[in-house]
Amino acid sequence: MPAGDLDLAAALAASSADFAPVMRRADDLFMMMSTSGTTGLPKGVPVPLRAMLAFEAYMREAVGLRTGDVFWNIADPGWAYGLYYAITGPLLLGIATTLYEGSFTAESTYELITRLGVTNLAGSPTAFRLLMAAGPEAAAAVKGRLRAVSSAGEPLNPEVIRWFDAHLGAPIFDHYGQTETGMVVNNHHGLSHPVHPGSAGFAMPGYRVAVLDAEGRELGPNQPGVLAVDIEASPLLWFTGYYRKDTPAIAGGYYRTGDSVELEPDGRISFIGRSDDLITSSGYRIGPFDVESALIEHPAVTEAAVIGVRDPERTEIVKAFVILAPDATPRRRWPKSCASMCANSFPPMPIPARSIS
């Protein structure tokens, strides 16, 4: 052992086991995160100690974590969802958490769920789609084992919800949040309401959200706008601004997330896309998420990503990149087949077959 380590060990052994508590206030710094924010370069996000109240509420109300659960959030702790809710959240409730150092694979995930008896699982739609891609046979060993599954990081595709119900016998609930806020809109495991595909759910207890137009006015149902958190009416909101940076997203009593959504008549929030990701084509405003969700319904498609490409006649056209399922033989007919599926899923929109690759 190096000399410096020996000195440290000796100092620790000689120290008293009694110490005075160090008092802290709710607004004292708990951790510092980094995010690109709603726009621009990465920024520091100070997370105060009082954020733990919101983390605990999410674990209880949305994740539905209970005493006796074997909990595994497969998100990397280097990501906010992992650090907030794979480590901090369950430990706040006094419930053990599961960490796995290996690379993610469908096989290792199914094996760990079986071996550890995982009952409550959290992760991202990307990971869940990879579980789907492994096929129903791989899923059969864990069918009925999972009591609750939570999804965050990007909108949850309807096909994933249906597949989990059919092949894992598990309800999977979509949740919405950001590094700046933690989770604020959820389908709650603790409440009895049906999951509507495409809906992120309701505002979490302790938050009030609204949909704003460009002038900052609240919009009613079925009108697309920007999702915002009402600061005064949200006692669990802990974000007050970026570290030593201006935060134009906070103005007029709201924190604007930068995500385009619609308020449903029953109070749910339905995701459209990032405000700067919407595609304008021949007068249509197209959310990439809707097209991506339609594409992964295709039996040959495992993953899909959609962007807008400039077009002199239509402003933009929709271009999709897809990853074929392992058992799908690449054929020239796939682009046309995928485009036809999109055409059948939406009103007439400019999604030419040649723009799928």
SEFI-313269 format. One record per residue (C-alpha): chain; x, y, z; residue number from 0; residue in one letter. Coordinates in nm, 3 decimals, always signed. Layout:
BEGIN
+---+---------+---------+---------+-----+---+
: c :       u :       v :       w :   k : r :
+---+---------+---------+---------+-----+---+
: A :       X :       Y :       Z : NUM : A :
...
+---+---------+---------+---------+-----+---+
***
This chain:
BEGIN
+---+---------+---------+---------+-----+---+
: c :       u :       v :       w :   k : r :
+---+---------+---------+---------+-----+---+
: A :  +0.000 :  +0.000 :  +0.000 :   0 : M :
: A :  +0.147 :  +0.343 :  -0.090 :   1 : P :
: A :  +0.268 :  +0.554 :  +0.201 :   2 : A :
: A :  +0.001 :  +0.815 :  +0.145 :   3 : G :
: A :  -0.272 :  +0.552 :  +0.174 :   4 : D :
: A :  -0.117 :  +0.418 :  +0.495 :   5 : L :
: A :  -0.119 :  +0.767 :  +0.645 :   6 : D :
: A :  -0.485 :  +0.813 :  +0.548 :   7 : L :
: A :  -0.582 :  +0.474 :  +0.690 :   8 : A :
: A :  -0.406 :  +0.553 :  +1.016 :   9 : A :
: A :  -0.577 :  +0.892 :  +1.039 :  10 : A :
: A :  -0.918 :  +0.733 :  +0.983 :  11 : L :
: A :  -0.851 :  +0.464 :  +1.244 :  12 : A :
: A :  -0.751 :  +0.729 :  +1.498 :  13 : A :
: A :  -1.052 :  +0.951 :  +1.433 :  14 : S :
: A :  -1.351 :  +0.962 :  +1.665 :  15 : S :
: A :  -1.671 :  +0.777 :  +1.576 :  16 : A :
: A :  -1.868 :  +1.071 :  +1.718 :  17 : D :
: A :  -1.919 :  +1.386 :  +1.518 :  18 : F :
: A :  -2.148 :  +1.684 :  +1.511 :  19 : A :
: A :  -2.404 :  +1.696 :  +1.229 :  20 : P :
: A :  -2.337 :  +1.948 :  +0.954 :  21 : V :
: A :  -2.658 :  +2.140 :  +0.902 :  22 : M :
: A :  -2.772 :  +2.210 :  +0.549 :  23 : R :
: A :  -3.058 :  +2.406 :  +0.398 :  24 : R :
: A :  -3.302 :  +2.286 :  +0.133 :  25 : A :
: A :  -3.147 :  +2.510 :  -0.133 :  26 : D :
: A :  -2.788 :  +2.397 :  -0.064 :  27 : D :
: A :  -2.627 :  +2.215 :  -0.354 :  28 : L :
: A :  -2.681 :  +1.838 :  -0.371 :  29 : F :
: A :  -2.522 :  +1.768 :  -0.709 :  30 : M :
: A :  -2.429 :  +1.946 :  -1.032 :  31 : M :
: A :  -2.551 :  +1.803 :  -1.360 :  32 : M :
: A :  -2.467 :  +1.903 :  -1.717 :  33 : S :
: A :  -2.710 :  +1.928 :  -2.007 :  34 : T :
: A :  -2.738 :  +2.100 :  -2.343 :  35 : S :
: A :  -3.057 :  +2.252 :  -2.203 :  36 : G :
: A :  -3.349 :  +2.366 :  -2.411 :  37 : T :
: A :  -3.104 :  +2.526 :  -2.657 :  38 : T :
: A :  -2.734 :  +2.571 :  -2.715 :  39 : G :
: A :  -2.415 :  +2.438 :  -2.558 :  40 : L :
: A :  -2.396 :  +2.227 :  -2.239 :  41 : P :
: A :  -2.481 :  +2.409 :  -1.919 :  42 : K :
: A :  -2.456 :  +2.333 :  -1.550 :  43 : G :
: A :  -2.777 :  +2.237 :  -1.370 :  44 : V :
: A :  -2.750 :  +2.292 :  -0.992 :  45 : P :
: A :  -2.960 :  +2.030 :  -0.813 :  46 : V :
: A :  -3.047 :  +2.141 :  -0.458 :  47 : P :
: A :  -3.116 :  +1.914 :  -0.163 :  48 : L :
: A :  -3.489 :  +1.988 :  -0.185 :  49 : R :
: A :  -3.494 :  +1.808 :  -0.521 :  50 : A :
: A :  -3.499 :  +1.487 :  -0.318 :  51 : M :
: A :  -3.863 :  +1.559 :  -0.230 :  52 : L :
: A :  -3.948 :  +1.545 :  -0.600 :  53 : A :
: A :  -3.734 :  +1.235 :  -0.656 :  54 : F :
: A :  -3.914 :  +1.052 :  -0.378 :  55 : E :
: A :  -4.256 :  +1.157 :  -0.510 :  56 : A :
: A :  -4.169 :  +1.019 :  -0.854 :  57 : Y :
: A :  -4.059 :  +0.684 :  -0.713 :  58 : M :
: A :  -4.383 :  +0.649 :  -0.515 :  59 : R :
: A :  -4.641 :  +0.794 :  -0.755 :  60 : E :
: A :  -4.506 :  +0.710 :  -1.099 :  61 : A :
: A :  -4.266 :  +0.417 :  -1.063 :  62 : V :
: A :  -4.491 :  +0.269 :  -0.795 :  63 : G :
: A :  -4.193 :  +0.136 :  -0.600 :  64 : L :
: A :  -4.301 :  -0.074 :  -0.302 :  65 : R :
: A :  -4.133 :  -0.244 :  -0.009 :  66 : T :
: A :  -4.049 :  -0.593 :  -0.128 :  67 : G :
: A :  -3.987 :  -0.490 :  -0.490 :  68 : D :
: A :  -3.665 :  -0.595 :  -0.658 :  69 : V :
: A :  -3.594 :  -0.275 :  -0.848 :  70 : F :
: A :  -3.372 :  -0.228 :  -1.151 :  71 : W :
: A :  -3.340 :  +0.096 :  -1.344 :  72 : N :
: A :  -3.119 :  +0.001 :  -1.636 :  73 : I :
: A :  -3.030 :  +0.365 :  -1.715 :  74 : A :
: A :  -2.663 :  +0.456 :  -1.683 :  75 : D :
: A :  -2.598 :  +0.659 :  -1.363 :  76 : P :
: A :  -2.407 :  +0.907 :  -1.579 :  77 : G :
: A :  -2.744 :  +1.012 :  -1.721 :  78 : W :
: A :  -2.992 :  +1.214 :  -1.513 :  79 : A :
: A :  -3.257 :  +0.941 :  -1.520 :  80 : Y :
: A :  -3.004 :  +0.695 :  -1.384 :  81 : G :
: A :  -2.849 :  +0.919 :  -1.119 :  82 : L :
: A :  -3.183 :  +1.062 :  -1.004 :  83 : Y :
: A :  -3.389 :  +0.744 :  -1.017 :  84 : Y :
: A :  -3.159 :  +0.442 :  -1.028 :  85 : A :
: A :  -2.954 :  +0.553 :  -0.727 :  86 : I :
: A :  -3.099 :  +0.850 :  -0.537 :  87 : T :
: A :  -3.470 :  +0.770 :  -0.566 :  88 : G :
: A :  -3.483 :  +0.409 :  -0.443 :  89 : P :
: A :  -3.234 :  +0.475 :  -0.163 :  90 : L :
: A :  -3.451 :  +0.762 :  -0.040 :  91 : L :
: A :  -3.728 :  +0.505 :  +0.008 :  92 : L :
: A :  -3.492 :  +0.265 :  +0.180 :  93 : G :
: A :  -3.518 :  +0.013 :  -0.103 :  94 : I :
: A :  -3.216 :  -0.160 :  -0.254 :  95 : A :
: A :  -3.129 :  -0.085 :  -0.613 :  96 : T :
: A :  -2.964 :  -0.296 :  -0.883 :  97 : T :
: A :  -2.656 :  -0.189 :  -1.080 :  98 : L :
: A :  -2.506 :  -0.388 :  -1.368 :  99 : Y :
: A :  -2.160 :  -0.308 :  -1.506 : 100 : E :
: A :  -2.186 :  -0.509 :  -1.825 : 101 : G :
: A :  -2.293 :  -0.384 :  -2.166 : 102 : S :
: A :  -2.663 :  -0.384 :  -2.240 : 103 : F :
: A :  -2.794 :  -0.682 :  -2.433 : 104 : T :
: A :  -3.140 :  -0.831 :  -2.445 : 105 : A :
: A :  -2.997 :  -1.166 :  -2.334 : 106 : E :
: A :  -2.822 :  -1.027 :  -2.024 : 107 : S :
: A :  -3.128 :  -0.821 :  -1.933 : 108 : T :
: A :  -3.364 :  -1.119 :  -1.946 : 109 : Y :
: A :  -3.111 :  -1.333 :  -1.756 : 110 : E :
: A :  -3.076 :  -1.079 :  -1.473 : 111 : L :
: A :  -3.451 :  -1.027 :  -1.443 : 112 : I :
: A :  -3.488 :  -1.403 :  -1.403 : 113 : T :
: A :  -3.192 :  -1.461 :  -1.171 : 114 : R :
: A :  -3.254 :  -1.164 :  -0.940 : 115 : L :
: A :  -3.633 :  -1.184 :  -0.947 : 116 : G :
: A :  -3.674 :  -0.825 :  -1.068 : 117 : V :
: A :  -4.033 :  -0.705 :  -1.020 : 118 : T :
: A :  -4.002 :  -0.335 :  -1.101 : 119 : N :
: A :  -3.807 :  -0.229 :  -1.410 : 120 : L :
: A :  -3.726 :  +0.115 :  -1.552 : 121 : A :
: A :  -3.542 :  +0.219 :  -1.867 : 122 : G :
: A :  -3.569 :  +0.384 :  -2.206 : 123 : S :
: A :  -3.775 :  +0.299 :  -2.515 : 124 : P :
: A :  -3.454 :  +0.222 :  -2.704 : 125 : T :
: A :  -3.367 :  -0.053 :  -2.457 : 126 : A :
: A :  -3.723 :  -0.185 :  -2.458 : 127 : F :
: A :  -3.729 :  -0.200 :  -2.839 : 128 : R :
: A :  -3.410 :  -0.409 :  -2.827 : 129 : L :
: A :  -3.586 :  -0.647 :  -2.589 : 130 : L :
: A :  -3.864 :  -0.670 :  -2.847 : 131 : M :
: A :  -3.615 :  -0.737 :  -3.125 : 132 : A :
: A :  -3.489 :  -1.045 :  -2.942 : 133 : A :
: A :  -3.830 :  -1.199 :  -3.007 : 134 : G :
: A :  -4.113 :  -1.356 :  -2.806 : 135 : P :
: A :  -3.911 :  -1.671 :  -2.735 : 136 : E :
: A :  -3.649 :  -1.476 :  -2.539 : 137 : A :
: A :  -3.921 :  -1.293 :  -2.347 : 138 : A :
: A :  -4.111 :  -1.608 :  -2.251 : 139 : A :
: A :  -3.883 :  -1.686 :  -1.956 : 140 : A :
: A :  -3.975 :  -1.364 :  -1.775 : 141 : V :
: A :  -4.341 :  -1.335 :  -1.874 : 142 : K :
: A :  -4.550 :  -1.246 :  -1.571 : 143 : G :
: A :  -4.248 :  -1.166 :  -1.349 : 144 : R :
: A :  -4.258 :  -0.786 :  -1.385 : 145 : L :
: A :  -4.521 :  -0.602 :  -1.183 : 146 : R :
: A :  -4.438 :  -0.256 :  -1.321 : 147 : A :
: A :  -4.226 :  -0.113 :  -1.602 : 148 : V :
: A :  -4.145 :  +0.258 :  -1.639 : 149 : S :
: A :  -4.014 :  +0.428 :  -1.953 : 150 : S :
: A :  -3.839 :  +0.763 :  -1.988 : 151 : A :
: A :  -3.593 :  +0.951 :  -2.208 : 152 : G :
: A :  -3.804 :  +0.968 :  -2.522 : 153 : E :
: A :  -4.170 :  +0.907 :  -2.605 : 154 : P :
: A :  -4.286 :  +0.548 :  -2.575 : 155 : L :
: A :  -4.403 :  +0.402 :  -2.904 : 156 : N :
: A :  -4.750 :  +0.240 :  -2.898 : 157 : P :
: A :  -4.608 :  -0.082 :  -3.044 : 158 : E :
: A :  -4.383 :  -0.123 :  -2.738 : 159 : V :
: A :  -4.686 :  -0.094 :  -2.506 : 160 : I :
: A :  -4.877 :  -0.359 :  -2.697 : 161 : R :
: A :  -4.576 :  -0.594 :  -2.719 : 162 : W :
: A :  -4.500 :  -0.575 :  -2.345 : 163 : F :
: A :  -4.861 :  -0.654 :  -2.265 : 164 : D :
: A :  -4.874 :  -0.948 :  -2.505 : 165 : A :
: A :  -4.532 :  -1.107 :  -2.448 : 166 : H :
: A :  -4.424 :  -0.998 :  -2.098 : 167 : L :
: A :  -4.763 :  -0.959 :  -1.934 : 168 : G :
: A :  -4.642 :  -0.629 :  -1.789 : 169 : A :
: A :  -4.791 :  -0.279 :  -1.798 : 170 : P :
: A :  -4.536 :  -0.029 :  -1.928 : 171 : I :
: A :  -4.599 :  +0.337 :  -1.844 : 172 : F :
: A :  -4.458 :  +0.641 :  -2.023 : 173 : D :
: A :  -4.302 :  +0.924 :  -1.819 : 174 : H :
: A :  -4.170 :  +1.267 :  -1.917 : 175 : Y :
: A :  -3.901 :  +1.483 :  -1.763 : 176 : G :
: A :  -3.575 :  +1.667 :  -1.816 : 177 : Q :
: A :  -3.240 :  +1.702 :  -1.641 : 178 : T :
: A :  -3.359 :  +2.048 :  -1.533 : 179 : E :
: A :  -3.681 :  +1.933 :  -1.371 : 180 : T :
: A :  -3.669 :  +1.564 :  -1.304 : 181 : G :
: A :  -3.989 :  +1.386 :  -1.402 : 182 : M :
: A :  -4.298 :  +1.606 :  -1.416 : 183 : V :
: A :  -4.555 :  +1.430 :  -1.637 : 184 : V :
: A :  -4.633 :  +1.064 :  -1.578 : 185 : N :
: A :  -4.866 :  +0.776 :  -1.630 : 186 : N :
: A :  -4.895 :  +0.683 :  -1.263 : 187 : H :
: A :  -4.862 :  +0.325 :  -1.146 : 188 : H :
: A :  -5.023 :  +0.431 :  -0.821 : 189 : G :
: A :  -5.346 :  +0.549 :  -0.985 : 190 : L :
: A :  -5.604 :  +0.346 :  -1.173 : 191 : S :
: A :  -5.632 :  +0.490 :  -1.521 : 192 : H :
: A :  -5.576 :  +0.335 :  -1.862 : 193 : P :
: A :  -5.258 :  +0.402 :  -2.055 : 194 : V :
: A :  -5.327 :  +0.592 :  -2.376 : 195 : H :
: A :  -5.057 :  +0.519 :  -2.637 : 196 : P :
: A :  -4.878 :  +0.841 :  -2.729 : 197 : G :
: A :  -4.970 :  +1.014 :  -2.404 : 198 : S :
: A :  -4.709 :  +1.102 :  -2.142 : 199 : A :
: A :  -4.985 :  +1.111 :  -1.883 : 200 : G :
: A :  -5.079 :  +1.370 :  -1.622 : 201 : F :
: A :  -4.880 :  +1.625 :  -1.424 : 202 : A :
: A :  -4.718 :  +1.457 :  -1.126 : 203 : M :
: A :  -4.846 :  +1.559 :  -0.783 : 204 : P :
: A :  -4.658 :  +1.874 :  -0.682 : 205 : G :
: A :  -4.656 :  +2.017 :  -1.035 : 206 : Y :
: A :  -4.888 :  +2.213 :  -1.260 : 207 : R :
: A :  -4.811 :  +2.210 :  -1.631 : 208 : V :
: A :  -4.959 :  +2.414 :  -1.913 : 209 : A :
: A :  -4.936 :  +2.437 :  -2.291 : 210 : V :
: A :  -4.828 :  +2.783 :  -2.409 : 211 : L :
: A :  -4.844 :  +2.960 :  -2.742 : 212 : D :
: A :  -4.563 :  +3.178 :  -2.879 : 213 : A :
: A :  -4.690 :  +3.477 :  -2.675 : 214 : E :
: A :  -4.689 :  +3.281 :  -2.350 : 215 : G :
: A :  -5.066 :  +3.236 :  -2.328 : 216 : R :
: A :  -5.211 :  +2.910 :  -2.200 : 217 : E :
: A :  -5.382 :  +2.701 :  -2.467 : 218 : L :
: A :  -5.681 :  +2.475 :  -2.432 : 219 : G :
: A :  -5.720 :  +2.113 :  -2.543 : 220 : P :
: A :  -5.606 :  +1.992 :  -2.885 : 221 : N :
: A :  -5.397 :  +2.301 :  -2.959 : 222 : Q :
: A :  -5.025 :  +2.238 :  -3.012 : 223 : P :
: A :  -4.787 :  +2.450 :  -2.810 : 224 : G :
: A :  -4.486 :  +2.434 :  -2.580 : 225 : V :
: A :  -4.503 :  +2.239 :  -2.256 : 226 : L :
: A :  -4.434 :  +2.463 :  -1.958 : 227 : A :
: A :  -4.424 :  +2.422 :  -1.580 : 228 : V :
: A :  -4.618 :  +2.679 :  -1.378 : 229 : D :
: A :  -4.355 :  +2.791 :  -1.127 : 230 : I :
: A :  -4.582 :  +2.935 :  -0.858 : 231 : E :
: A :  -4.821 :  +2.640 :  -0.868 : 232 : A :
: A :  -4.549 :  +2.373 :  -0.861 : 233 : S :
: A :  -4.407 :  +2.339 :  -0.508 : 234 : P :
: A :  -4.186 :  +2.044 :  -0.607 : 235 : L :
: A :  -4.017 :  +2.231 :  -0.894 : 236 : L :
: A :  -3.656 :  +2.284 :  -0.787 : 237 : W :
: A :  -3.492 :  +2.422 :  -1.102 : 238 : F :
: A :  -3.425 :  +2.798 :  -1.081 : 239 : T :
: A :  -3.177 :  +2.843 :  -1.365 : 240 : G :
: A :  -2.850 :  +2.724 :  -1.518 : 241 : Y :
: A :  -2.521 :  +2.769 :  -1.337 : 242 : Y :
: A :  -2.386 :  +3.116 :  -1.413 : 243 : R :
: A :  -2.587 :  +3.129 :  -1.737 : 244 : K :
: A :  -2.891 :  +3.323 :  -1.847 : 245 : D :
: A :  -3.201 :  +3.103 :  -1.861 : 246 : T :
: A :  -3.445 :  +3.255 :  -2.112 : 247 : P :
: A :  -3.664 :  +2.944 :  -2.077 : 248 : A :
: A :  -3.778 :  +3.090 :  -1.743 : 249 : I :
: A :  -4.004 :  +3.387 :  -1.803 : 250 : A :
: A :  -4.350 :  +3.511 :  -1.717 : 251 : G :
: A :  -4.392 :  +3.266 :  -1.430 : 252 : G :
: A :  -4.323 :  +2.955 :  -1.640 : 253 : Y :
: A :  -4.033 :  +2.726 :  -1.720 : 254 : Y :
: A :  -4.061 :  +2.636 :  -2.090 : 255 : R :
: A :  -3.934 :  +2.288 :  -2.169 : 256 : T :
: A :  -3.893 :  +2.342 :  -2.544 : 257 : G :
: A :  -4.107 :  +2.037 :  -2.624 : 258 : D :
: A :  -4.418 :  +2.061 :  -2.840 : 259 : S :
: A :  -4.723 :  +1.892 :  -2.693 : 260 : V :
: A :  -5.102 :  +1.900 :  -2.688 : 261 : E :
: A :  -5.330 :  +1.906 :  -2.387 : 262 : L :
: A :  -5.596 :  +1.637 :  -2.412 : 263 : E :
: A :  -5.955 :  +1.713 :  -2.293 : 264 : P :
: A :  -5.908 :  +1.491 :  -1.987 : 265 : D :
: A :  -5.588 :  +1.669 :  -1.881 : 266 : G :
: A :  -5.332 :  +1.432 :  -2.031 : 267 : R :
: A :  -5.029 :  +1.560 :  -2.217 : 268 : I :
: A :  -4.953 :  +1.414 :  -2.560 : 269 : S :
: A :  -4.604 :  +1.458 :  -2.701 : 270 : F :
: A :  -4.550 :  +1.596 :  -3.053 : 271 : I :
: A :  -4.175 :  +1.658 :  -3.063 : 272 : G :
: A :  -3.901 :  +1.902 :  -2.982 : 273 : R :
: A :  -4.010 :  +2.248 :  -3.091 : 274 : S :
: A :  -3.703 :  +2.276 :  -3.314 : 275 : D :
: A :  -3.753 :  +1.924 :  -3.457 : 276 : D :
: A :  -4.096 :  +1.972 :  -3.616 : 277 : L :
: A :  -4.095 :  +1.925 :  -3.990 : 278 : I :
: A :  -4.286 :  +2.169 :  -4.211 : 279 : T :
: A :  -4.375 :  +2.012 :  -4.546 : 280 : S :
: A :  -4.633 :  +2.141 :  -4.795 : 281 : S :
: A :  -4.807 :  +2.325 :  -4.514 : 282 : G :
: A :  -4.814 :  +2.025 :  -4.278 : 283 : Y :
: A :  -4.642 :  +2.036 :  -3.938 : 284 : R :
: A :  -4.517 :  +1.684 :  -3.882 : 285 : I :
: A :  -4.387 :  +1.543 :  -3.553 : 286 : G :
: A :  -4.101 :  +1.296 :  -3.614 : 287 : P :
: A :  -4.218 :  +1.077 :  -3.324 : 288 : F :
: A :  -4.548 :  +0.995 :  -3.496 : 289 : D :
: A :  -4.372 :  +0.882 :  -3.814 : 290 : V :
: A :  -4.114 :  +0.684 :  -3.617 : 291 : E :
: A :  -4.391 :  +0.509 :  -3.425 : 292 : S :
: A :  -4.564 :  +0.415 :  -3.749 : 293 : A :
: A :  -4.242 :  +0.279 :  -3.896 : 294 : L :
: A :  -4.159 :  +0.046 :  -3.606 : 295 : I :
: A :  -4.501 :  -0.112 :  -3.652 : 296 : E :
: A :  -4.350 :  -0.263 :  -3.969 : 297 : H :
: A :  -4.242 :  -0.622 :  -3.897 : 298 : P :
: A :  -3.904 :  -0.565 :  -4.064 : 299 : A :
: A :  -3.811 :  -0.253 :  -3.862 : 300 : V :
: A :  -3.639 :  -0.248 :  -3.522 : 301 : T :
: A :  -3.545 :  +0.121 :  -3.497 : 302 : E :
: A :  -3.638 :  +0.435 :  -3.688 : 303 : A :
: A :  -3.520 :  +0.796 :  -3.684 : 304 : A :
: A :  -3.693 :  +1.071 :  -3.879 : 305 : V :
: A :  -3.561 :  +1.411 :  -3.988 : 306 : I :
: A :  -3.664 :  +1.690 :  -4.222 : 307 : G :
: A :  -3.464 :  +1.751 :  -4.539 : 308 : V :
: A :  -3.484 :  +2.079 :  -4.728 : 309 : R :
: A :  -3.687 :  +2.069 :  -5.047 : 310 : D :
: A :  -3.732 :  +2.363 :  -5.290 : 311 : P :
: A :  -4.097 :  +2.279 :  -5.360 : 312 : E :
: A :  -4.229 :  +2.164 :  -5.023 : 313 : R :
: A :  -3.995 :  +2.344 :  -4.778 : 314 : T :
: A :  -3.898 :  +2.009 :  -4.629 : 315 : E :
: A :  -3.960 :  +1.643 :  -4.698 : 316 : I :
: A :  -3.962 :  +1.368 :  -4.439 : 317 : V :
: A :  -3.660 :  +1.139 :  -4.444 : 318 : K :
: A :  -3.648 :  +0.824 :  -4.234 : 319 : A :
: A :  -3.354 :  +0.604 :  -4.140 : 320 : F :
: A :  -3.445 :  +0.253 :  -4.031 : 321 : V :
: A :  -3.262 :  -0.045 :  -3.882 : 322 : I :
: A :  -3.400 :  -0.375 :  -4.001 : 323 : L :
: A :  -3.484 :  -0.655 :  -3.762 : 324 : A :
: A :  -3.218 :  -0.929 :  -3.740 : 325 : P :
: A :  -3.435 :  -1.176 :  -3.931 : 326 : D :
: A :  -3.531 :  -0.930 :  -4.206 : 327 : A :
: A :  -3.341 :  -0.987 :  -4.527 : 328 : T :
: A :  -3.256 :  -0.649 :  -4.688 : 329 : P :
: A :  -3.457 :  -0.615 :  -5.003 : 330 : R :
: A :  -3.530 :  -0.331 :  -5.240 : 331 : R :
: A :  -3.899 :  -0.347 :  -5.153 : 332 : R :
: A :  -3.855 :  -0.239 :  -4.787 : 333 : W :
: A :  -3.842 :  +0.138 :  -4.853 : 334 : P :
: A :  -4.165 :  +0.132 :  -5.051 : 335 : K :
: A :  -4.328 :  -0.100 :  -4.799 : 336 : S :
: A :  -4.233 :  +0.128 :  -4.507 : 337 : C :
: A :  -4.355 :  +0.438 :  -4.689 : 338 : A :
: A :  -4.685 :  +0.266 :  -4.760 : 339 : S :
: A :  -4.727 :  +0.188 :  -4.390 : 340 : M :
: A :  -4.679 :  +0.558 :  -4.308 : 341 : C :
: A :  -4.924 :  +0.659 :  -4.578 : 342 : A :
: A :  -5.186 :  +0.425 :  -4.430 : 343 : N :
: A :  -5.127 :  +0.557 :  -4.077 : 344 : S :
: A :  -5.175 :  +0.930 :  -4.145 : 345 : F :
: A :  -5.372 :  +1.166 :  -4.364 : 346 : P :
: A :  -5.196 :  +1.228 :  -4.697 : 347 : P :
: A :  -4.847 :  +1.356 :  -4.616 : 348 : M :
: A :  -4.532 :  +1.402 :  -4.823 : 349 : P :
: A :  -4.330 :  +1.093 :  -4.722 : 350 : I :
: A :  -4.188 :  +0.966 :  -5.052 : 351 : P :
: A :  -4.052 :  +0.613 :  -5.063 : 352 : A :
: A :  -3.719 :  +0.737 :  -5.195 : 353 : R :
: A :  -3.662 :  +0.924 :  -4.867 : 354 : S :
: A :  -3.644 :  +0.608 :  -4.655 : 355 : I :
: A :  -3.302 :  +0.449 :  -4.625 : 356 : S :
+---+---------+---------+---------+-----+---+
***
